[in-house]
Amino acid sequence: MEHIIQCSSRPGALVLDPFMGSGTTGVACKRLGRDFIGIEKDAKSCEIARWRIAAAQGQRNTRIVAKVNMDQRCCQCGRAGVAGSGLCVKCAVEVATEQIKAEAGPLFKGAND
């Protein structure tokens, strides 16, 4: 996985893994200096991923969205399927991306703005 991340992104890039599983992509991102957003609906897999990513070298920004409840609606856009934050996966990723951009400052200046 590290080879794929290294070949397909630059250091400081934001990598999204919508099916995080046990966090292999997140670990690779941490080791290679990439920011990472992981999404996983299985709570057990999410907890494993949290431990693995926390143990990886070079602590950087990580957001994990877990336990999607399809019976609730997003408080921001009204879509079905809400994570613990009250947001749907799409809105949670947008919010996390904006937070990472704000924390990174000049790294994202001009990118998609």
Number of C-alpha atoms within 10 A of each C-alpha: 11 16 9 10 18 15 8 10 14 12 12 17 16 19 18 17 16 15 13 22 21 20 24 15 23 32 24 21 32 22 15 19 19 24 22 26 23 23 23 24 18 15 14 14 15 22 17 14 23 19 13 15 25 16 12 15 14 15 15 17 20 20 20 22 24 22 17 22 16 13 8 16 17 21 14 11 11 12 16 16 18 25 22 12 15 17 24 26 22 13 19 23 20 12 14 18 19 12 14 20 16 13 12 14 10 10 12 16 11 7 8 5 5
